Amino acid sequence: MLLIDMYGVIIKESKGYFIPYTFQHFPEAEYDRLTNAFKVERVFSKAQKGELSNQEFLSYLGYENPGEAMEDYLINFLTLDEQFSGFASKVIRRMEMCLLSNDVLEWSEFLTEHHHMNPYFSHKIVSGEVRLRKPDKAIFEYALEKLQYKPEDCIFVDNSVKNLRVAEELGMQTILFNRDGEEYEGNVVNDFVELEAVIQKLL
């Protein structure tokens, strides 16, 4: 089983762009309120944990049309890695692939549909649906139970060393997708061509 992250792997923007996107869409007089919402009230994290829906989250920030804002951001400010589809088409001939992503549920559903990813995934585990977020060990334990795979039979790909180390502790094989220049003593790849080659060695 291949478990793979969305942001920083399939989507090139590892940290997303939503907070600066939001500040660009509101006048400077709103900046203190927005900073408090993100940093103190942690509304983005709450939305990623399923405590707020997309509608509630974006309405709270002040967007008059949350659905329209969501689509504008996801379509125009995030970039699908052009190598992903070719990689996914090959890898699913050999193993199942599961999306394991910290995301607002509606955002994940929109992205996978918009970019025609759904046929590649046998399962999708999204923090906004299961109410658990990486690097919490519980989301990896949830994934193993849901997928009915042993840790040693799973390969986990992520752009965060912190997330990889938790998966390692559980016994998964791990690969850093190196978007951000992090130091990692394990398997490291820079693109999907390299990822395919490393996976072949691990199988």
DRENPA-3360 file (N, C-alpha, C; in nm, 2 decimals, always signed):
BEGIN
1 = MLLIDMYG = +0.08/-0.12/+0.00/+0.00/+0.00/+0.00/+0.09/+0.13/+0.00 ~ +0.06/+0.22/-0.09/+0.13/+0.35/-0.09/+0.04/+0.45/-0.03 ~ +0.08/+0.51/+0.07/+0.01/+0.63/+0.13/+0.08/+0.75/+0.09 ~ +0.01/+0.85/+0.03/+0.08/+0.97/-0.03/+0.01/+1.10/+0.01 ~ +0.09/+1.20/+0.04/+0.04/+1.33/+0.09/-0.01/+1.41/-0.03 ~ -0.09/+1.51/-0.01/-0.14/+1.60/-0.11/-0.04/+1.72/-0.13 ~ -0.04/+1.81/-0.03/+0.03/+1.94/-0.04/+0.18/+1.91/-0.02 ~ +0.26/+1.96/-0.12/+0.40/+1.94/-0.12/+0.45/+1.81/-0.19;
9 = VIIKESKG = +0.35/+1.73/-0.23/+0.38/+1.61/-0.31/+0.30/+1.62/-0.44 ~ +0.17/+1.59/-0.43/+0.09/+1.59/-0.55/+0.07/+1.74/-0.60 ~ +0.04/+1.82/-0.50/+0.03/+1.97/-0.53/+0.16/+2.03/-0.49 ~ +0.22/+2.11/-0.58/+0.35/+2.16/-0.56/+0.37/+2.25/-0.44 ~ +0.27/+2.33/-0.41/+0.28/+2.42/-0.30/+0.27/+2.34/-0.16 ~ +0.38/+2.33/-0.10/+0.39/+2.25/+0.02/+0.32/+2.31/+0.14 ~ +0.31/+2.44/+0.15/+0.25/+2.50/+0.26/+0.11/+2.56/+0.22 ~ +0.08/+2.54/+0.10/-0.04/+2.61/+0.05/-0.01/+2.76/+0.03;
17 = YFIPYTFQ = -0.12/+2.84/+0.00/-0.10/+2.98/-0.02/-0.22/+3.05/+0.04 ~ -0.30/+2.98/+0.12/-0.43/+3.04/+0.15/-0.42/+3.16/+0.24 ~ -0.33/+3.16/+0.34/-0.33/+3.28/+0.43/-0.29/+3.40/+0.36 ~ -0.18/+3.40/+0.27/-0.15/+3.52/+0.19/-0.26/+3.55/+0.09 ~ -0.33/+3.45/+0.04/-0.44/+3.47/-0.05/-0.55/+3.55/+0.02 ~ -0.58/+3.51/+0.15/-0.68/+3.58/+0.22/-0.65/+3.73/+0.25 ~ -0.52/+3.75/+0.29/-0.48/+3.89/+0.31/-0.49/+3.98/+0.19 ~ -0.47/+3.92/+0.07/-0.48/+3.99/-0.05/-0.62/+4.03/-0.08;
25 = HFPEAEYD = -0.72/+3.96/-0.03/-0.86/+3.98/-0.06/-0.93/+4.07/+0.04 ~ -0.87/+4.12/+0.14/-0.93/+4.20/+0.24/-0.85/+4.33/+0.26 ~ -0.92/+4.44/+0.30/-0.84/+4.56/+0.32/-0.75/+4.56/+0.44 ~ -0.65/+4.65/+0.45/-0.56/+4.64/+0.55/-0.62/+4.66/+0.69 ~ -0.73/+4.73/+0.70/-0.80/+4.75/+0.82/-0.85/+4.61/+0.88 ~ -0.86/+4.51/+0.80/-0.90/+4.38/+0.85/-0.78/+4.29/+0.89 ~ -0.66/+4.33/+0.88/-0.55/+4.24/+0.90/-0.53/+4.19/+1.04 ~ -0.56/+4.28/+1.14/-0.55/+4.24/+1.28/-0.65/+4.13/+1.31;
33 = RLTNAFKV = -0.77/+4.15/+1.26/-0.88/+4.05/+1.28/-0.84/+3.92/+1.22 ~ -0.79/+3.92/+1.09/-0.75/+3.80/+1.03/-0.64/+3.73/+1.09 ~ -0.54/+3.81/+1.14/-0.42/+3.75/+1.21/-0.47/+3.68/+1.33 ~ -0.56/+3.74/+1.41/-0.61/+3.68/+1.53/-0.68/+3.55/+1.49 ~ -0.76/+3.55/+1.38/-0.84/+3.43/+1.34/-0.75/+3.31/+1.31 ~ -0.64/+3.34/+1.24/-0.54/+3.24/+1.20/-0.45/+3.19/+1.31 ~ -0.39/+3.29/+1.39/-0.29/+3.26/+1.48/-0.34/+3.23/+1.62 ~ -0.44/+3.30/+1.66/-0.50/+3.28/+1.80/-0.61/+3.18/+1.80;
41 = ERVFSKAQ = -0.71/+3.20/+1.72/-0.83/+3.12/+1.71/-0.80/+2.99/+1.63 ~ -0.70/+2.99/+1.55/-0.66/+2.88/+1.47/-0.77/+2.82/+1.39 ~ -0.84/+2.90/+1.32/-0.96/+2.86/+1.25/-0.92/+2.77/+1.13 ~ -0.80/+2.79/+1.07/-0.76/+2.70/+0.96/-0.74/+2.56/+1.01 ~ -0.67/+2.55/+1.12/-0.65/+2.41/+1.18/-0.78/+2.35/+1.22 ~ -0.88/+2.43/+1.27/-1.01/+2.37/+1.31/-1.08/+2.32/+1.18 ~ -1.07/+2.39/+1.07/-1.13/+2.35/+0.95/-1.07/+2.22/+0.90 ~ -0.93/+2.21/+0.91/-0.86/+2.09/+0.87/-0.89/+1.97/+0.96;
49 = KGELSNQE = -0.94/+2.00/+1.08/-0.98/+1.89/+1.17/-1.13/+1.86/+1.16 ~ -1.20/+1.92/+1.07/-1.34/+1.90/+1.06/-1.43/+1.96/+1.16 ~ -1.37/+2.06/+1.24/-1.45/+2.13/+1.34/-1.53/+2.24/+1.28 ~ -1.49/+2.28/+1.16/-1.56/+2.38/+1.08/-1.57/+2.34/+0.94 ~ -1.69/+2.35/+0.88/-1.70/+2.32/+0.74/-1.64/+2.43/+0.66 ~ -1.62/+2.41/+0.53/-1.57/+2.52/+0.44/-1.66/+2.64/+0.45 ~ -1.79/+2.62/+0.45/-1.88/+2.73/+0.46/-1.86/+2.81/+0.59 ~ -1.85/+2.74/+0.70/-1.84/+2.81/+0.83/-1.70/+2.88/+0.83;
57 = FLSYLGYE = -1.60/+2.81/+0.79/-1.46/+2.86/+0.79/-1.45/+2.99/+0.71 ~ -1.49/+2.99/+0.59/-1.47/+3.10/+0.50/-1.56/+3.22/+0.53 ~ -1.68/+3.18/+0.58/-1.78/+3.29/+0.62/-1.72/+3.36/+0.74 ~ -1.66/+3.28/+0.83/-1.61/+3.35/+0.95/-1.50/+3.44/+0.92 ~ -1.42/+3.41/+0.82/-1.31/+3.50/+0.77/-1.36/+3.62/+0.70 ~ -1.49/+3.62/+0.65/-1.55/+3.73/+0.59/-1.57/+3.72/+0.44 ~ -1.55/+3.60/+0.39/-1.58/+3.58/+0.24/-1.73/+3.57/+0.23 ~ -1.78/+3.65/+0.13/-1.93/+3.66/+0.11/-1.98/+3.53/+0.03;
65 = NPGEAMED = -1.89/+3.48/-0.05/-1.93/+3.36/-0.12/-1.82/+3.25/-0.10 ~ -1.83/+3.17/+0.00/-1.73/+3.07/+0.04/-1.70/+2.97/-0.07 ~ -1.81/+2.92/-0.14/-1.79/+2.83/-0.24/-1.70/+2.88/-0.36 ~ -1.73/+3.00/-0.40/-1.66/+3.07/-0.51/-1.52/+3.10/-0.47 ~ -1.50/+3.14/-0.34/-1.36/+3.17/-0.30/-1.28/+3.04/-0.29 ~ -1.34/+2.93/-0.24/-1.27/+2.80/-0.24/-1.22/+2.76/-0.38 ~ -1.31/+2.77/-0.47/-1.28/+2.72/-0.61/-1.17/+2.81/-0.67 ~ -1.18/+2.94/-0.65/-1.08/+3.04/-0.70/-0.94/+3.00/-0.65;
73 = YLINFLTL = -0.94/+2.98/-0.52/-0.81/+2.95/-0.46/-0.75/+2.82/-0.51 ~ -0.83/+2.72/-0.50/-0.78/+2.58/-0.54/-0.75/+2.57/-0.69 ~ -0.82/+2.64/-0.77/-0.79/+2.63/-0.92/-0.68/+2.72/-0.96 ~ -0.67/+2.84/-0.91/-0.58/+2.94/-0.96/-0.46/+2.97/-0.88 ~ -0.45/+2.91/-0.76/-0.34/+2.94/-0.67/-0.26/+2.82/-0.62 ~ -0.30/+2.70/-0.67/-0.23/+2.58/-0.64/-0.20/+2.51/-0.77 ~ -0.09/+2.43/-0.77/-0.04/+2.37/-0.89/-0.02/+2.22/-0.88 ~ -0.10/+2.15/-0.97/-0.08/+2.00/-0.97/+0.05/+1.97/-1.04;
81 = DEQFSGFA = +0.13/+1.88/-0.97/+0.26/+1.84/-1.03/+0.23/+1.76/-1.16 ~ +0.29/+1.81/-1.27/+0.26/+1.75/-1.40/+0.30/+1.61/-1.42 ~ +0.39/+1.56/-1.33/+0.43/+1.42/-1.34/+0.34/+1.32/-1.26 ~ +0.25/+1.38/-1.18/+0.17/+1.29/-1.09/+0.09/+1.19/-1.17 ~ +0.01/+1.23/-1.27/-0.08/+1.14/-1.34/-0.01/+1.02/-1.40 ~ +0.11/+1.05/-1.47/+0.18/+0.94/-1.53/+0.24/+0.84/-1.42 ~ +0.29/+0.90/-1.31/+0.33/+0.82/-1.20/+0.22/+0.73/-1.15 ~ +0.11/+0.79/-1.12/-0.01/+0.72/-1.06/-0.06/+0.61/-1.15;
89 = SKVIRRME = -0.06/+0.64/-1.28/-0.11/+0.54/-1.37/-0.03/+0.41/-1.37 ~ +0.10/+0.43/-1.35/+0.19/+0.31/-1.34/+0.19/+0.24/-1.20 ~ +0.19/+0.32/-1.10/+0.20/+0.26/-0.96/+0.08/+0.18/-0.93 ~ -0.04/+0.22/-0.97/-0.16/+0.15/-0.93/-0.17/+0.01/-1.00 ~ -0.09/-0.01/-1.10/-0.08/-0.15/-1.16/-0.02/-0.25/-1.07 ~ +0.06/-0.19/-0.97/+0.14/-0.28/-0.88/+0.09/-0.28/-0.74 ~ +0.03/-0.17/-0.70/-0.01/-0.16/-0.56/-0.13/-0.06/-0.54 ~ -0.20/-0.07/-0.43/-0.30/+0.03/-0.40/-0.24/+0.16/-0.36;
97 = MCLLSNDV = -0.31/+0.27/-0.38/-0.27/+0.40/-0.34/-0.38/+0.47/-0.26 ~ -0.34/+0.52/-0.14/-0.43/+0.59/-0.05/-0.38/+0.74/-0.03 ~ -0.47/+0.83/-0.05/-0.44/+0.97/-0.01/-0.44/+0.99/+0.14 ~ -0.34/+1.04/+0.20/-0.34/+1.07/+0.34/-0.30/+1.22/+0.36 ~ -0.40/+1.30/+0.38/-0.38/+1.44/+0.37/-0.44/+1.52/+0.48 ~ -0.37/+1.63/+0.53/-0.43/+1.73/+0.62/-0.50/+1.83/+0.53 ~ -0.63/+1.84/+0.54/-0.70/+1.93/+0.45/-0.84/+1.95/+0.50 ~ -0.90/+2.06/+0.46/-1.04/+2.08/+0.47/-1.11/+1.98/+0.38;
105 = LEWSEFLT = -1.21/+1.91/+0.43/-1.27/+1.80/+0.36/-1.32/+1.85/+0.22 ~ -1.39/+1.96/+0.22/-1.45/+2.01/+0.09/-1.34/+2.04/-0.01 ~ -1.23/+2.09/+0.04/-1.12/+2.13/-0.05/-1.06/+2.00/-0.11 ~ -1.04/+1.90/-0.03/-0.98/+1.78/-0.08/-1.07/+1.71/-0.18 ~ -1.20/+1.71/-0.15/-1.30/+1.65/-0.25/-1.30/+1.73/-0.38 ~ -1.29/+1.86/-0.37/-1.29/+1.94/-0.49/-1.16/+1.92/-0.57 ~ -1.04/+1.92/-0.51/-0.92/+1.90/-0.58/-0.91/+1.77/-0.65 ~ -0.95/+1.66/-0.58/-0.93/+1.53/-0.64/-1.03/+1.51/-0.76;
113 = EHHHMNPY = -1.14/+1.57/-0.75/-1.24/+1.57/-0.86/-1.19/+1.66/-0.97 ~ -1.15/+1.78/-0.94/-1.11/+1.87/-1.05/-0.99/+1.82/-1.13 ~ -0.90/+1.76/-1.06/-0.78/+1.71/-1.13/-0.79/+1.56/-1.17 ~ -0.91/+1.51/-1.16/-0.93/+1.37/-1.21/-0.85/+1.27/-1.13 ~ -0.83/+1.29/-1.00/-0.74/+1.20/-0.93/-0.81/+1.08/-0.87 ~ -0.94/+1.09/-0.85/-1.02/+0.98/-0.78/-0.99/+0.84/-0.82 ~ -0.98/+0.81/-0.96/-0.96/+0.67/-1.00/-0.83/+0.61/-0.95 ~ -0.73/+0.70/-0.91/-0.60/+0.65/-0.86/-0.61/+0.60/-0.72;
121 = FSHKIVSG = -0.70/+0.65/-0.64/-0.70/+0.62/-0.50/-0.80/+0.51/-0.46 ~ -0.75/+0.40/-0.40/-0.84/+0.30/-0.34/-0.91/+0.35/-0.22 ~ -0.84/+0.45/-0.15/-0.90/+0.51/-0.03/-0.84/+0.65/-0.02 ~ -0.92/+0.73/+0.05/-0.88/+0.87/+0.08/-0.90/+0.90/+0.23 ~ -0.80/+0.93/+0.30/-0.81/+0.96/+0.44/-0.77/+1.11/+0.46 ~ -0.87/+1.19/+0.49/-0.85/+1.33/+0.50/-0.88/+1.38/+0.64 ~ -0.79/+1.47/+0.69/-0.81/+1.51/+0.83/-0.94/+1.57/+0.86 ~ -0.99/+1.65/+0.76/-1.12/+1.71/+0.78/-1.24/+1.62/+0.79;
129 = EVRLRKPD = -1.22/+1.50/+0.75/-1.33/+1.39/+0.76/-1.31/+1.31/+0.89 ~ -1.18/+1.27/+0.91/-1.16/+1.17/+1.02/-1.13/+1.25/+1.15 ~ -1.11/+1.38/+1.15/-1.09/+1.46/+1.26/-0.96/+1.43/+1.34 ~ -0.86/+1.39/+1.26/-0.72/+1.36/+1.31/-0.63/+1.42/+1.21 ~ -0.51/+1.48/+1.26/-0.42/+1.54/+1.17/-0.28/+1.49/+1.19 ~ -0.21/+1.47/+1.08/-0.06/+1.45/+1.09/+0.00/+1.56/+1.16 ~ +0.10/+1.55/+1.24/+0.17/+1.42/+1.27/+0.12/+1.34/+1.39 ~ -0.01/+1.36/+1.42/-0.07/+1.28/+1.53/-0.06/+1.13/+1.50;
137 = KAIFEYAL = +0.00/+1.05/+1.58/+0.01/+0.91/+1.56/-0.12/+0.84/+1.53 ~ -0.23/+0.90/+1.59/-0.36/+0.84/+1.58/-0.41/+0.83/+1.44 ~ -0.37/+0.93/+1.35/-0.42/+0.92/+1.21/-0.35/+0.81/+1.14 ~ -0.23/+0.78/+1.17/-0.16/+0.66/+1.11/-0.22/+0.53/+1.15 ~ -0.25/+0.52/+1.28/-0.31/+0.40/+1.34/-0.45/+0.38/+1.28 ~ -0.52/+0.49/+1.26/-0.65/+0.49/+1.19/-0.64/+0.44/+1.05 ~ -0.54/+0.49/+0.98/-0.52/+0.44/+0.84/-0.49/+0.29/+0.83 ~ -0.40/+0.25/+0.92/-0.37/+0.10/+0.92/-0.49/+0.02/+0.95;
145 = EKLQYKPE = -0.57/+0.06/+1.04/-0.69/-0.02/+1.08/-0.79/-0.02/+0.96 ~ -0.81/+0.10/+0.90/-0.91/+0.11/+0.79/-0.86/+0.04/+0.67 ~ -0.73/+0.05/+0.64/-0.68/-0.02/+0.52/-0.66/-0.17/+0.53 ~ -0.65/-0.21/+0.66/-0.62/-0.35/+0.69/-0.48/-0.40/+0.63 ~ -0.38/-0.31/+0.65/-0.25/-0.34/+0.61/-0.16/-0.34/+0.73 ~ -0.05/-0.42/+0.73/+0.05/-0.41/+0.83/+0.14/-0.30/+0.80 ~ +0.20/-0.23/+0.90/+0.29/-0.12/+0.88/+0.40/-0.15/+0.78 ~ +0.46/-0.27/+0.80/+0.57/-0.30/+0.71/+0.54/-0.32/+0.57;
153 = DCIFVDNS = +0.41/-0.33/+0.54/+0.36/-0.35/+0.40/+0.31/-0.21/+0.34 ~ +0.34/-0.10/+0.41/+0.30/+0.03/+0.37/+0.43/+0.12/+0.34 ~ +0.42/+0.20/+0.23/+0.51/+0.30/+0.20/+0.44/+0.43/+0.21 ~ +0.50/+0.52/+0.29/+0.44/+0.66/+0.32/+0.53/+0.76/+0.26 ~ +0.47/+0.85/+0.17/+0.54/+0.96/+0.10/+0.49/+1.09/+0.15 ~ +0.57/+1.18/+0.20/+0.53/+1.31/+0.25/+0.65/+1.40/+0.24 ~ +0.61/+1.53/+0.24/+0.72/+1.64/+0.23/+0.76/+1.68/+0.37 ~ +0.71/+1.63/+0.48/+0.74/+1.67/+0.61/+0.81/+1.56/+0.69;
161 = VKNLRVAE = +0.94/+1.59/+0.73/+1.01/+1.49/+0.81/+0.94/+1.46/+0.94 ~ +0.88/+1.55/+1.00/+0.80/+1.53/+1.13/+0.70/+1.42/+1.11 ~ +0.63/+1.43/+0.99/+0.52/+1.33/+0.97/+0.59/+1.19/+0.94 ~ +0.70/+1.19/+0.86/+0.77/+1.07/+0.83/+0.82/+0.99/+0.95 ~ +0.87/+1.07/+1.05/+0.92/+1.00/+1.17/+0.82/+0.93/+1.25 ~ +0.70/+0.98/+1.25/+0.59/+0.91/+1.32/+0.55/+0.78/+1.25 ~ +0.55/+0.79/+1.12/+0.52/+0.67/+1.04/+0.63/+0.56/+1.06 ~ +0.75/+0.61/+1.06/+0.87/+0.52/+1.09/+0.85/+0.45/+1.22;
169 = ELGMQTIL = +0.81/+0.52/+1.32/+0.80/+0.46/+1.45/+0.70/+0.34/+1.45 ~ +0.60/+0.35/+1.36/+0.50/+0.25/+1.35/+0.54/+0.13/+1.27 ~ +0.66/+0.15/+1.20/+0.71/+0.04/+1.11/+0.69/+0.06/+0.97 ~ +0.64/+0.17/+0.92/+0.62/+0.19/+0.78/+0.75/+0.23/+0.71 ~ +0.76/+0.20/+0.58/+0.87/+0.25/+0.50/+0.84/+0.39/+0.46 ~ +0.94/+0.48/+0.46/+0.91/+0.62/+0.44/+1.00/+0.68/+0.33 ~ +0.94/+0.78/+0.26/+1.01/+0.85/+0.16/+0.98/+1.00/+0.17 ~ +1.09/+1.08/+0.18/+1.07/+1.23/+0.18/+1.06/+1.28/+0.04;
177 = FNRDGEEY = +0.95/+1.35/+0.00/+0.94/+1.42/-0.12/+0.99/+1.56/-0.10 ~ +1.11/+1.59/-0.15/+1.19/+1.70/-0.10/+1.16/+1.83/-0.17 ~ +1.04/+1.89/-0.13/+1.01/+2.02/-0.19/+1.08/+2.13/-0.11 ~ +1.11/+2.11/+0.02/+1.15/+2.22/+0.10/+1.29/+2.21/+0.15 ~ +1.37/+2.12/+0.10/+1.51/+2.11/+0.14/+1.53/+2.07/+0.28 ~ +1.45/+1.98/+0.33/+1.46/+1.93/+0.47/+1.57/+1.83/+0.47 ~ +1.64/+1.81/+0.59/+1.74/+1.71/+0.61/+1.67/+1.58/+0.65 ~ +1.70/+1.47/+0.59/+1.64/+1.34/+0.62/+1.74/+1.23/+0.60;
185 = EGNVVNDF = +1.75/+1.14/+0.69/+1.85/+1.03/+0.68/+1.80/+0.92/+0.60 ~ +1.67/+0.91/+0.57/+1.61/+0.80/+0.50/+1.60/+0.83/+0.35 ~ +1.50/+0.76/+0.29/+1.49/+0.78/+0.14/+1.44/+0.92/+0.11 ~ +1.51/+0.98/+0.01/+1.47/+1.12/-0.03/+1.46/+1.12/-0.19 ~ +1.35/+1.18/-0.24/+1.33/+1.20/-0.38/+1.30/+1.35/-0.41 ~ +1.32/+1.39/-0.53/+1.29/+1.52/-0.57/+1.18/+1.54/-0.67 ~ +1.14/+1.42/-0.73/+1.03/+1.43/-0.83/+0.97/+1.29/-0.84 ~ +0.86/+1.28/-0.92/+0.79/+1.15/-0.93/+0.87/+1.04/-1.01;
193 = VELEAVIQ = +0.96/+1.08/-1.09/+1.04/+0.98/-1.16/+1.13/+0.92/-1.06 ~ +1.19/+0.99/-0.97/+1.28/+0.94/-0.86/+1.19/+0.86/-0.77 ~ +1.07/+0.90/-0.74/+0.98/+0.83/-0.65/+0.95/+0.69/-0.70 ~ +0.92/+0.68/-0.83/+0.89/+0.55/-0.89/+1.01/+0.46/-0.87 ~ +1.13/+0.51/-0.89/+1.25/+0.42/-0.89/+1.27/+0.37/-0.75 ~ +1.25/+0.46/-0.65/+1.27/+0.42/-0.51/+1.16/+0.32/-0.46 ~ +1.04/+0.34/-0.50/+0.93/+0.24/-0.47/+0.96/+0.11/-0.53 ~ +1.01/+0.10/-0.65/+1.05/-0.03/-0.71/+1.15/-0.10/-0.63;
201 = KLL = +1.25/-0.03/-0.57/+1.35/-0.09/-0.49/+1.30/-0.14/-0.36 ~ +1.20/-0.07/-0.30/+1.14/-0.11/-0.18/+1.05/-0.22/-0.18 ~ +0.99/-0.25/-0.30/+0.89/-0.35/-0.31/+0.95/-0.49/-0.31;
% end
